[in-house]
Amino acid sequence: MLNEILEYHETPKNDDFVAGVMKRVRRQQRVRRLILTATTMVGAAFGASGVLMLSDSVGRLITEANVLPASITLVGIAVFMTWLFRDEVVASG
């Protein structure tokens, strides 16, 4: 939706200045996509390693302790994450 709003609806003049500007805009968009992809991959790697490090501790907590506090904690984390990322879900449609 945002791309449709920001889209330039008129055909620009076909001269060197416009072609140069459009080339720089496309290059900047590619760089932004590359940066977003790279940071997403790094974040996913850190997230996966964090889950692997915490899974053993959470597994021990569930087996050794009462299941109720652990399940309440996990539900609380899920509710917090849902609250935190609700704008992302609404914005992406």
Backbone atoms as SQL, in Angstrom:
CREATE TABLE atoms (id INTEGER PRIMARY KEY, chain TEXT, resi INTEGER, resn TEXT, atom TEXT, x REAL, y REAL, z REAL);
INSERT INTO atoms VALUES
  (1, 'A', 1, 'MET', 'N', 0.811, -1.176, 0.000),
  (2, 'A', 1, 'MET', 'CA', 0.000, 0.000, 0.000),
  (3, 'A', 1, 'MET', 'C', 0.867, 1.257, 0.000),
  (4, 'A', 2, 'LEU', 'N', 1.922, 1.274, 0.822),
  (5, 'A', 2, 'LEU', 'CA', 2.801, 2.429, 0.902),
  (6, 'A', 2, 'LEU', 'C', 3.494, 2.666, -0.429),
  (7, 'A', 3, 'ASN', 'N', 3.911, 1.599, -1.097),
  (8, 'A', 3, 'ASN', 'CA', 4.558, 1.755, -2.400),
  (9, 'A', 3, 'ASN', 'C', 3.609, 2.382, -3.417),
  (10, 'A', 4, 'GLU', 'N', 2.333, 2.041, -3.355),
  (11, 'A', 4, 'GLU', 'CA', 1.361, 2.631, -4.272),
  (12, 'A', 4, 'GLU', 'C', 1.178, 4.121, -3.997),
  (13, 'A', 5, 'ILE', 'N', 1.184, 4.501, -2.736),
  (14, 'A', 5, 'ILE', 'CA', 1.018, 5.904, -2.387),
  (15, 'A', 5, 'ILE', 'C', 2.239, 6.718, -2.827),
  (16, 'A', 6, 'LEU', 'N', 3.422, 6.159, -2.607),
  (17, 'A', 6, 'LEU', 'CA', 4.650, 6.881, -2.914),
  (18, 'A', 6, 'LEU', 'C', 5.073, 6.765, -4.376),
  (19, 'A', 7, 'GLU', 'N', 4.365, 5.962, -5.133),
  (20, 'A', 7, 'GLU', 'CA', 4.734, 5.754, -6.524),
  (21, 'A', 7, 'GLU', 'C', 4.547, 7.036, -7.325),
  (22, 'A', 8, 'TYR', 'N', 5.478, 7.289, -8.235),
  (23, 'A', 8, 'TYR', 'CA', 5.416, 8.461, -9.096),
  (24, 'A', 8, 'TYR', 'C', 4.532, 8.102, -10.275),
  (25, 'A', 9, 'HIS', 'N', 3.384, 8.764, -10.402),
  (26, 'A', 9, 'HIS', 'CA', 2.380, 8.350, -11.371),
  (27, 'A', 9, 'HIS', 'C', 2.551, 8.972, -12.749),
  (28, 'A', 10, 'GLU', 'N', 3.424, 9.929, -12.880),
  (29, 'A', 10, 'GLU', 'CA', 3.670, 10.530, -14.178),
  (30, 'A', 10, 'GLU', 'C', 4.958, 9.959, -14.760),
  (31, 'A', 11, 'THR', 'N', 5.015, 9.878, -16.065),
  (32, 'A', 11, 'THR', 'CA', 6.224, 9.392, -16.727),
  (33, 'A', 11, 'THR', 'C', 7.244, 10.524, -16.745),
  (34, 'A', 12, 'PRO', 'N', 8.438, 10.295, -16.165),
  (35, 'A', 12, 'PRO', 'CA', 9.437, 11.365, -16.152),
  (36, 'A', 12, 'PRO', 'C', 10.020, 11.582, -17.547),
  (37, 'A', 13, 'LYS', 'N', 10.584, 12.753, -17.742),
  (38, 'A', 13, 'LYS', 'CA', 11.223, 13.052, -19.017),
  (39, 'A', 13, 'LYS', 'C', 12.395, 12.108, -19.219),
  (40, 'A', 14, 'ASN', 'N', 12.655, 11.795, -20.436),
  (41, 'A', 14, 'ASN', 'CA', 13.720, 10.843, -20.751),
  (42, 'A', 14, 'ASN', 'C', 15.002, 11.606, -21.063),
  (43, 'A', 15, 'ASP', 'N', 15.661, 12.117, -20.014),
  (44, 'A', 15, 'ASP', 'CA', 16.939, 12.780, -20.227),
  (45, 'A', 15, 'ASP', 'C', 17.985, 12.192, -19.292),
  (46, 'A', 16, 'ASP', 'N', 19.205, 12.637, -19.419),
  (47, 'A', 16, 'ASP', 'CA', 20.311, 12.054, -18.656),
  (48, 'A', 16, 'ASP', 'C', 20.172, 12.297, -17.155),
  (49, 'A', 17, 'PHE', 'N', 19.666, 13.463, -16.769),
  (50, 'A', 17, 'PHE', 'CA', 19.521, 13.766, -15.352),
  (51, 'A', 17, 'PHE', 'C', 18.553, 12.791, -14.681),
  (52, 'A', 18, 'VAL', 'N', 17.393, 12.605, -15.278),
  (53, 'A', 18, 'VAL', 'CA', 16.384, 11.710, -14.712),
  (54, 'A', 18, 'VAL', 'C', 16.911, 10.281, -14.681),
  (55, 'A', 19, 'ALA', 'N', 17.583, 9.871, -15.747),
  (56, 'A', 19, 'ALA', 'CA', 18.138, 8.511, -15.786),
  (57, 'A', 19, 'ALA', 'C', 19.182, 8.317, -14.688),
  (58, 'A', 20, 'GLY', 'N', 20.000, 9.327, -14.454),
  (59, 'A', 20, 'GLY', 'CA', 21.012, 9.240, -13.397),
  (60, 'A', 20, 'GLY', 'C', 20.385, 9.159, -12.011),
  (61, 'A', 21, 'VAL', 'N', 19.361, 9.990, -11.794),
  (62, 'A', 21, 'VAL', 'CA', 18.677, 9.978, -10.501),
  (63, 'A', 21, 'VAL', 'C', 18.004, 8.631, -10.274),
  (64, 'A', 22, 'MET', 'N', 17.322, 8.118, -11.279),
  (65, 'A', 22, 'MET', 'CA', 16.641, 6.826, -11.139),
  (66, 'A', 22, 'MET', 'C', 17.644, 5.703, -10.900),
  (67, 'A', 23, 'LYS', 'N', 18.796, 5.777, -11.540),
  (68, 'A', 23, 'LYS', 'CA', 19.832, 4.760, -11.335),
  (69, 'A', 23, 'LYS', 'C', 20.322, 4.795, -9.886),
  (70, 'A', 24, 'ARG', 'N', 20.544, 6.002, -9.342),
  (71, 'A', 24, 'ARG', 'CA', 20.985, 6.119, -7.952),
  (72, 'A', 24, 'ARG', 'C', 19.903, 5.644, -6.982),
  (73, 'A', 25, 'VAL', 'N', 18.642, 5.930, -7.293),
  (74, 'A', 25, 'VAL', 'CA', 17.531, 5.480, -6.439),
  (75, 'A', 25, 'VAL', 'C', 17.480, 3.955, -6.420),
  (76, 'A', 26, 'ARG', 'N', 17.579, 3.320, -7.586),
  (77, 'A', 26, 'ARG', 'CA', 17.559, 1.849, -7.638),
  (78, 'A', 26, 'ARG', 'C', 18.744, 1.254, -6.887),
  (79, 'A', 27, 'ARG', 'N', 19.916, 1.870, -7.008),
  (80, 'A', 27, 'ARG', 'CA', 21.102, 1.383, -6.296),
  (81, 'A', 27, 'ARG', 'C', 20.887, 1.500, -4.789),
  (82, 'A', 28, 'GLN', 'N', 20.336, 2.604, -4.352),
  (83, 'A', 28, 'GLN', 'CA', 20.076, 2.801, -2.924),
  (84, 'A', 28, 'GLN', 'C', 19.060, 1.781, -2.410),
  (85, 'A', 29, 'GLN', 'N', 18.055, 1.470, -3.196),
  (86, 'A', 29, 'GLN', 'CA', 17.081, 0.458, -2.796),
  (87, 'A', 29, 'GLN', 'C', 17.732, -0.911, -2.677),
  (88, 'A', 30, 'ARG', 'N', 18.626, -1.246, -3.614),
  (89, 'A', 30, 'ARG', 'CA', 19.328, -2.536, -3.544),
  (90, 'A', 30, 'ARG', 'C', 20.209, -2.607, -2.303),
  (91, 'A', 31, 'VAL', 'N', 20.902, -1.508, -1.986),
  (92, 'A', 31, 'VAL', 'CA', 21.760, -1.479, -0.799),
  (93, 'A', 31, 'VAL', 'C', 20.914, -1.650, 0.461),
  (94, 'A', 32, 'ARG', 'N', 19.771, -0.988, 0.522),
  (95, 'A', 32, 'ARG', 'CA', 18.897, -1.119, 1.694),
  (96, 'A', 32, 'ARG', 'C', 18.386, -2.548, 1.844),
  (97, 'A', 33, 'ARG', 'N', 17.999, -3.173, 0.725),
  (98, 'A', 33, 'ARG', 'CA', 17.543, -4.570, 0.798),
  (99, 'A', 33, 'ARG', 'C', 18.668, -5.493, 1.248),
  (100, 'A', 34, 'LEU', 'N', 19.885, -5.241, 0.760),
  (101, 'A', 34, 'LEU', 'CA', 21.039, -6.050, 1.161),
  (102, 'A', 34, 'LEU', 'C', 21.309, -5.902, 2.652),
  (103, 'A', 35, 'ILE', 'N', 21.276, -4.671, 3.146),
  (104, 'A', 35, 'ILE', 'CA', 21.504, -4.429, 4.582),
  (105, 'A', 35, 'ILE', 'C', 20.412, -5.097, 5.409),
  (106, 'A', 36, 'LEU', 'N', 19.165, -4.975, 4.992),
  (107, 'A', 36, 'LEU', 'CA', 18.062, -5.601, 5.714),
  (108, 'A', 36, 'LEU', 'C', 18.195, -7.120, 5.725),
  (109, 'A', 37, 'THR', 'N', 18.550, -7.696, 4.586),
  (110, 'A', 37, 'THR', 'CA', 18.731, -9.150, 4.517),
  (111, 'A', 37, 'THR', 'C', 19.879, -9.605, 5.409),
  (112, 'A', 38, 'ALA', 'N', 21.004, -8.888, 5.348),
  (113, 'A', 38, 'ALA', 'CA', 22.164, -9.271, 6.159),
  (114, 'A', 38, 'ALA', 'C', 21.859, -9.172, 7.654),
  (115, 'A', 39, 'THR', 'N', 21.231, -8.084, 8.078),
  (116, 'A', 39, 'THR', 'CA', 20.932, -7.948, 9.506),
  (117, 'A', 39, 'THR', 'C', 19.877, -8.955, 9.949),
  (118, 'A', 40, 'THR', 'N', 18.950, -9.313, 9.056),
  (119, 'A', 40, 'THR', 'CA', 17.960, -10.338, 9.382),
  (120, 'A', 40, 'THR', 'C', 18.636, -11.682, 9.588),
  (121, 'A', 41, 'MET', 'N', 19.575, -12.021, 8.714),
  (122, 'A', 41, 'MET', 'CA', 20.289, -13.298, 8.845),
  (123, 'A', 41, 'MET', 'C', 21.118, -13.342, 10.126),
  (124, 'A', 42, 'VAL', 'N', 21.804, -12.248, 10.440),
  (125, 'A', 42, 'VAL', 'CA', 22.603, -12.204, 11.674),
  (126, 'A', 42, 'VAL', 'C', 21.682, -12.318, 12.886),
  (127, 'A', 43, 'GLY', 'N', 20.557, -11.605, 12.867),
  (128, 'A', 43, 'GLY', 'CA', 19.601, -11.691, 13.968),
  (129, 'A', 43, 'GLY', 'C', 19.023, -13.089, 14.121),
  (130, 'A', 44, 'ALA', 'N', 18.737, -13.743, 12.992),
  (131, 'A', 44, 'ALA', 'CA', 18.211, -15.106, 13.053),
  (132, 'A', 44, 'ALA', 'C', 19.250, -16.055, 13.627),
  (133, 'A', 45, 'ALA', 'N', 20.510, -15.865, 13.252),
  (134, 'A', 45, 'ALA', 'CA', 21.578, -16.721, 13.792),
  (135, 'A', 45, 'ALA', 'C', 21.721, -16.537, 15.298),
  (136, 'A', 46, 'PHE', 'N', 21.708, -15.292, 15.745),
  (137, 'A', 46, 'PHE', 'CA', 21.796, -15.042, 17.183),
  (138, 'A', 46, 'PHE', 'C', 20.562, -15.578, 17.911),
  (139, 'A', 47, 'GLY', 'N', 19.403, -15.418, 17.318),
  (140, 'A', 47, 'GLY', 'CA', 18.182, -15.951, 17.925),
  (141, 'A', 47, 'GLY', 'C', 18.214, -17.458, 18.037),
  (142, 'A', 48, 'ALA', 'N', 18.665, -18.132, 16.973),
  (143, 'A', 48, 'ALA', 'CA', 18.744, -19.591, 17.001),
  (144, 'A', 48, 'ALA', 'C', 19.755, -20.068, 18.035),
  (145, 'A', 49, 'SER', 'N', 20.892, -19.392, 18.109),
  (146, 'A', 49, 'SER', 'CA', 21.885, -19.803, 19.112),
  (147, 'A', 49, 'SER', 'C', 21.366, -19.542, 20.528),
  (148, 'A', 50, 'GLY', 'N', 20.633, -18.461, 20.718),
  (149, 'A', 50, 'GLY', 'CA', 20.045, -18.187, 22.028),
  (150, 'A', 50, 'GLY', 'C', 19.028, -19.233, 22.424),
  (151, 'A', 51, 'VAL', 'N', 18.205, -19.651, 21.464),
  (152, 'A', 51, 'VAL', 'CA', 17.221, -20.702, 21.753),
  (153, 'A', 51, 'VAL', 'C', 17.927, -21.998, 22.112),
  (154, 'A', 52, 'LEU', 'N', 18.978, -22.326, 21.380),
  (155, 'A', 52, 'LEU', 'CA', 19.705, -23.562, 21.689),
  (156, 'A', 52, 'LEU', 'C', 20.363, -23.506, 23.061),
  (157, 'A', 53, 'MET', 'N', 20.883, -22.343, 23.434),
  (158, 'A', 53, 'MET', 'CA', 21.510, -22.222, 24.751),
  (159, 'A', 53, 'MET', 'C', 20.475, -22.281, 25.873),
  (160, 'A', 54, 'LEU', 'N', 19.299, -21.692, 25.636),
  (161, 'A', 54, 'LEU', 'CA', 18.283, -21.656, 26.684),
  (162, 'A', 54, 'LEU', 'C', 17.434, -22.922, 26.757),
  (163, 'A', 55, 'SER', 'N', 17.370, -23.678, 25.673),
  (164, 'A', 55, 'SER', 'CA', 16.484, -24.841, 25.663),
  (165, 'A', 55, 'SER', 'C', 16.891, -25.881, 26.699),
  (166, 'A', 56, 'ASP', 'N', 18.185, -26.063, 26.903),
  (167, 'A', 56, 'ASP', 'CA', 18.629, -27.025, 27.913),
  (168, 'A', 56, 'ASP', 'C', 18.218, -26.564, 29.316),
  (169, 'A', 57, 'SER', 'N', 18.399, -25.285, 29.599),
  (170, 'A', 57, 'SER', 'CA', 18.023, -24.752, 30.914),
  (171, 'A', 57, 'SER', 'C', 16.511, -24.837, 31.139),
  (172, 'A', 58, 'VAL', 'N', 15.739, -24.492, 30.120),
  (173, 'A', 58, 'VAL', 'CA', 14.283, -24.560, 30.248),
  (174, 'A', 58, 'VAL', 'C', 13.829, -26.012, 30.401),
  (175, 'A', 59, 'GLY', 'N', 14.457, -26.920, 29.659),
  (176, 'A', 59, 'GLY', 'CA', 14.115, -28.341, 29.788),
  (177, 'A', 59, 'GLY', 'C', 14.398, -28.866, 31.178),
  (178, 'A', 60, 'ARG', 'N', 15.549, -28.482, 31.736),
  (179, 'A', 60, 'ARG', 'CA', 15.875, -28.898, 33.103),
  (180, 'A', 60, 'ARG', 'C', 14.903, -28.285, 34.106),
  (181, 'A', 61, 'LEU', 'N', 14.539, -27.028, 33.889),
  (182, 'A', 61, 'LEU', 'CA', 13.602, -26.355, 34.794),
  (183, 'A', 61, 'LEU', 'C', 12.251, -27.059, 34.802),
  (184, 'A', 62, 'ILE', 'N', 11.790, -27.454, 33.637),
  (185, 'A', 62, 'ILE', 'CA', 10.483, -28.108, 33.548),
  (186, 'A', 62, 'ILE', 'C', 10.516, -29.484, 34.192),
  (187, 'A', 63, 'THR', 'N', 11.589, -30.241, 33.994),
  (188, 'A', 63, 'THR', 'CA', 11.637, -31.593, 34.556),
  (189, 'A', 63, 'THR', 'C', 11.930, -31.595, 36.055),
  (190, 'A', 64, 'GLU', 'N', 12.749, -30.662, 36.519),
  (191, 'A', 64, 'GLU', 'CA', 13.137, -30.662, 37.927),
  (192, 'A', 64, 'GLU', 'C', 12.161, -29.896, 38.818),
  (193, 'A', 65, 'ALA', 'N', 11.541, -28.897, 38.291),
  (194, 'A', 65, 'ALA', 'CA', 10.684, -28.037, 39.111),
  (195, 'A', 65, 'ALA', 'C', 9.221, -28.291, 38.781),
  (196, 'A', 66, 'ASN', 'N', 8.395, -27.551, 39.441),
  (197, 'A', 66, 'ASN', 'CA', 6.973, -27.606, 39.188),
  (198, 'A', 66, 'ASN', 'C', 6.700, -27.054, 37.786),
  (199, 'A', 67, 'VAL', 'N', 5.823, -27.681, 37.037),
  (200, 'A', 67, 'VAL', 'CA', 5.546, -27.284, 35.663),
  (201, 'A', 67, 'VAL', 'C', 4.772, -25.968, 35.595),
  (202, 'A', 68, 'LEU', 'N', 4.000, -25.661, 36.599),
  (203, 'A', 68, 'LEU', 'CA', 3.162, -24.466, 36.574),
  (204, 'A', 68, 'LEU', 'C', 3.962, -23.165, 36.438),
  (205, 'A', 69, 'PRO', 'N', 4.998, -22.918, 37.232),
  (206, 'A', 69, 'PRO', 'CA', 5.745, -21.656, 37.055),
  (207, 'A', 69, 'PRO', 'C', 6.401, -21.547, 35.680),
  (208, 'A', 70, 'ALA', 'N', 6.920, -22.660, 35.188),
  (209, 'A', 70, 'ALA', 'CA', 7.564, -22.624, 33.876),
  (210, 'A', 70, 'ALA', 'C', 6.553, -22.336, 32.773),
  (211, 'A', 71, 'SER', 'N', 5.393, -22.960, 32.847),
  (212, 'A', 71, 'SER', 'CA', 4.383, -22.722, 31.811),
  (213, 'A', 71, 'SER', 'C', 3.821, -21.305, 31.905),
  (214, 'A', 72, 'ILE', 'N', 3.653, -20.790, 33.112),
  (215, 'A', 72, 'ILE', 'CA', 3.192, -19.403, 33.262),
  (216, 'A', 72, 'ILE', 'C', 4.223, -18.442, 32.685),
  (217, 'A', 73, 'THR', 'N', 5.484, -18.722, 32.924),
  (218, 'A', 73, 'THR', 'CA', 6.549, -17.878, 32.376),
  (219, 'A', 73, 'THR', 'C', 6.537, -17.910, 30.854),
  (220, 'A', 74, 'LEU', 'N', 6.414, -19.090, 30.279),
  (221, 'A', 74, 'LEU', 'CA', 6.404, -19.201, 28.820),
  (222, 'A', 74, 'LEU', 'C', 5.185, -18.523, 28.209),
  (223, 'A', 75, 'VAL', 'N', 4.031, -18.651, 28.837),
  (224, 'A', 75, 'VAL', 'CA', 2.833, -17.961, 28.354),
  (225, 'A', 75, 'VAL', 'C', 3.009, -16.452, 28.495),
  (226, 'A', 76, 'GLY', 'N', 3.600, -16.008, 29.585),
  (227, 'A', 76, 'GLY', 'CA', 3.871, -14.581, 29.769),
  (228, 'A', 76, 'GLY', 'C', 4.802, -14.035, 28.701),
  (229, 'A', 77, 'ILE', 'N', 5.825, -14.799, 28.354),
  (230, 'A', 77, 'ILE', 'CA', 6.739, -14.383, 27.289),
  (231, 'A', 77, 'ILE', 'C', 5.996, -14.306, 25.957),
  (232, 'A', 78, 'ALA', 'N', 5.151, -15.278, 25.677),
  (233, 'A', 78, 'ALA', 'CA', 4.386, -15.267, 24.421),
  (234, 'A', 78, 'ALA', 'C', 3.445, -14.066, 24.372),
  (235, 'A', 79, 'VAL', 'N', 2.784, -13.756, 25.486),
  (236, 'A', 79, 'VAL', 'CA', 1.888, -12.598, 25.527),
  (237, 'A', 79, 'VAL', 'C', 2.673, -11.309, 25.342),
  (238, 'A', 80, 'PHE', 'N', 3.831, -11.201, 25.992),
  (239, 'A', 80, 'PHE', 'CA', 4.669, -10.012, 25.846),
  (240, 'A', 80, 'PHE', 'C', 5.129, -9.832, 24.403),
  (241, 'A', 81, 'MET', 'N', 5.566, -10.912, 23.757),
  (242, 'A', 81, 'MET', 'CA', 6.012, -10.827, 22.367),
  (243, 'A', 81, 'MET', 'C', 4.846, -10.446, 21.446),
  (244, 'A', 82, 'THR', 'N', 3.657, -10.964, 21.714),
  (245, 'A', 82, 'THR', 'CA', 2.487, -10.595, 20.921),
  (246, 'A', 82, 'THR', 'C', 2.184, -9.116, 21.089),
  (247, 'A', 83, 'TRP', 'N', 2.246, -8.622, 22.304),
  (248, 'A', 83, 'TRP', 'CA', 2.012, -7.203, 22.554),
  (249, 'A', 83, 'TRP', 'C', 3.084, -6.352, 21.890),
  (250, 'A', 84, 'LEU', 'N', 4.335, -6.791, 21.969),
  (251, 'A', 84, 'LEU', 'CA', 5.446, -6.024, 21.434),
  (252, 'A', 84, 'LEU', 'C', 5.380, -5.900, 19.915),
  (253, 'A', 85, 'PHE', 'N', 4.987, -6.980, 19.234),
  (254, 'A', 85, 'PHE', 'CA', 5.007, -6.995, 17.778),
  (255, 'A', 85, 'PHE', 'C', 3.632, -6.818, 17.141),
  (256, 'A', 86, 'ARG', 'N', 2.648, -6.359, 17.881),
  (257, 'A', 86, 'ARG', 'CA', 1.318, -6.198, 17.297),
  (258, 'A', 86, 'ARG', 'C', 1.297, -5.154, 16.190),
  (259, 'A', 87, 'ASP', 'N', 2.102, -4.106, 16.307),
  (260, 'A', 87, 'ASP', 'CA', 2.152, -3.088, 15.259),
  (261, 'A', 87, 'ASP', 'C', 2.720, -3.666, 13.966),
  (262, 'A', 88, 'GLU', 'N', 3.667, -4.579, 14.075),
  (263, 'A', 88, 'GLU', 'CA', 4.247, -5.195, 12.885),
  (264, 'A', 88, 'GLU', 'C', 3.192, -6.019, 12.143),
  (265, 'A', 89, 'VAL', 'N', 2.371, -6.722, 12.889),
  (266, 'A', 89, 'VAL', 'CA', 1.340, -7.543, 12.264),
  (267, 'A', 89, 'VAL', 'C', 0.292, -6.668, 11.592),
  (268, 'A', 90, 'VAL', 'N', -0.112, -5.600, 12.251),
  (269, 'A', 90, 'VAL', 'CA', -1.104, -4.689, 11.694),
  (270, 'A', 90, 'VAL', 'C', -0.547, -3.977, 10.458),
  (271, 'A', 91, 'ALA', 'N', 0.711, -3.561, 10.514),
  (272, 'A', 91, 'ALA', 'CA', 1.316, -2.827, 9.404),
  (273, 'A', 91, 'ALA', 'C', 1.519, -3.695, 8.177),
  (274, 'A', 92, 'SER', 'N', 1.790, -4.988, 8.378),
  (275, 'A', 92, 'SER', 'CA', 2.045, -5.855, 7.238),
  (276, 'A', 92, 'SER', 'C', 0.747, -6.382, 6.620),
  (277, 'A', 93, 'GLY', 'N', -0.360, -6.144, 7.255),
  (278, 'A', 93, 'GLY', 'CA', -1.656, -6.478, 6.687),
  (279, 'A', 93, 'GLY', 'C', -2.035, -7.853, 6.994);
